[in-house]
């Protein structure tokens, strides 16, 4: 495992330490979790961009229109919207 030294304003470090303490974990573990979340979000965005680049925009718009129709139908029936 690598060791990384970072510079943060004291205020940020103090807030992160308090956050870790409230969660009952070390500051190191909190930073590890935050970095994993950032990497995961980056991977998801890159995957989305790659798929969008090779996708069919017409088909994508058709799917969005269909979701809008389903959402409106669910509202008319009093059901929770799709995805809720």
N, C-alpha and C positions, 0 to 999 in steps of 0.2 A: 504494500500500500504506500502511496506517495504522500509526502508532507508538503503542504502548500501554505505559504505565508501571504496574507492579504492585508491591505491597509484599509481600515474603515474609520470614519469619524467615531470618537468615543461614544457619542450619543447612540449611534446605530449598534455598536457593539453591546452597549448596556441594554438596549431594547431587545436584541437577539438573545442575550444571556437571560433576561427576565422571561422571555417567551419559552426558552428551553426549560427553565426552572418550573414554569407553570405546567409544562408538559411532563415534567419528571424525567428529563433526559439531559445529556450533556450538550454543551454548545457545539461540540464537534459533530455529534449525531444530528442535531438540528440542521447544521450547514450541509451535511451529507444528504439529508432528506430534501432540502431546498434545491440543491444542485441536481439531484435525481429528477425532481419535478420539472426543473428548467430544461433538462436534457430530453425528457419525455415529451414536453410541449414542443420543443424544437423538432424532434423526430416526427411527431404527428403533423406539424405544419409542412415539413419537407415532403412527407408522403402525400399529403393533400395536394401540394403544388405539383408534384410529379404526375399524379393522377389527373389533375386538372389540365396539365399541359398536353397530355395525350388523349384526353377525353373528348366527348362530343358535346359542344356547348348547346346545340339544339336539343339534344336528349336531356341534358341537365335542366334546361328551362322547362321542358315538358314535365320532368319529375317534380320540379318546384311548383308548377301549376297544379299538378295532381295533389300534392300535399296541401296546397291552399284549398282545393275543393274538399278534401277530406276534413280539413280543419273547420270549414264553414258548415259542412254536414253535421259534424260532431256538435258544434255550437247549437245548431237548429234542434238537434235531438236532446240537448241538455247534457250531453256526455262530456267528460273532460276532453280537451283537445288532444290530438295525436301527439305522443311523446311526453305527456304529462304524467 
